[in-house]
């Protein structure tokens, strides 16, 4: 049994704070962002003279201990939680990456997915020979490609000069944090597909994928890093430059599932947004039932909204084992097949004899819902009505969520009634795309909904576009 949820690419964190224990701040920041990637974790720290990098496979709490963190001393650091949407799940692809630039070093971490890697690889040259190569790359991910590209520039250029030349060449979704021995840098793609925020400490600055990471370490939210913005932080303070004209296309799925519920994106509290989505779902697809239960924990806010709008009592019918990671994060099919049963168990005394509305955030393949419905019926549920707080996922994502082919998706090949039959539900309802936009409360033109409607706001790889039959002339 495979699981059935979208998969975020990564979480990034950076801090410049002389006098603070920056490695521990980064550790707790990564801990707050653990939901964005559970395969590997890494921290790079500088004491002003050299950069130290420590990374390994596993959760943040598995990779780092007190002794390791105490050895990572300095005044600035970056960190990374990884889930692999590009490149294998192996140590060499863990981040931050490190490379030499002139007499100094550069550590870099990335959240997102580039869509023009072939063109970027062609820019890599050895000295002045116009021969594309990958010799500077020791891993297979986009981050290594960006690092290699930056390290290919003449040594007399500053990192800021290099970055301002490289960043406009990158296409796709990216949030970058990188550092030299003396400065912290961050950048966000011109479309702002993935979130990236700036925070303030008493003695410094923080950059993170989500506002929740700022809260955890006691930093004050300052603002979003804007689409197309590059910032530099060092002893002289903070400097900001625009490297591209912004054209905001924030990922709609961040509001549905990917972000923590205690995060704000574009000044929208995620939890409250998900409750509104649940209310809209209840108005669009009512059900005659005895209880509304969420698939914990991502389905809980929408289930609360559904119950409130419908008047059907809210209940907790599934118990989640909090010590099992997000099952979709595990790349091995064997582990995926075990994941759901390890993670969720029905409360028989709560659901026996009940007609249930089961609220979940998405259906990708259908396997998770099929297994859950089977478990609920075995536990005594008389009816199971599934309600999904996102529209059908019909198109692959090329911007950092791990469903890369239509063949992986259940929705393109089946009607809603056919999907309901396939997963064993008595009925199935998805919130409409217009309903989702209304609940989020942002202009639809400022959001990416490509996985729902196939309208890609950023050029995708030519081969993929041809396979999907997509004309990119107007993109």
NORKA-V33671 format. One record per helix or strand. SS is the DSSP state (H for helix, E for strand). FROM is the first residue (numbers start at 1). TO is the last residue. Records with the same first field share a line. If there is no record, write none. Layout:
SS->FROM-TO  FROM-TO
This chain:
E->8-8  10-16  40-46  51-57  76-82  97-101  104-114  126-126  129-129  172-179  184-188  197-201  204-208  220-224  229-234  237-242  250-251  264-265  268-269  291-294  314-315  318-320  344-346  355-360  383-388  401-401  427-430  447-448
H->22-32  34-36  60-63  66-71  91-93  117-123  142-151  159-169  211-217  252-258  270-284  300-310  327-329  333-343  348-351  367-378  406-408  411-413  416-423  433-440  444-446  450-453  462-468
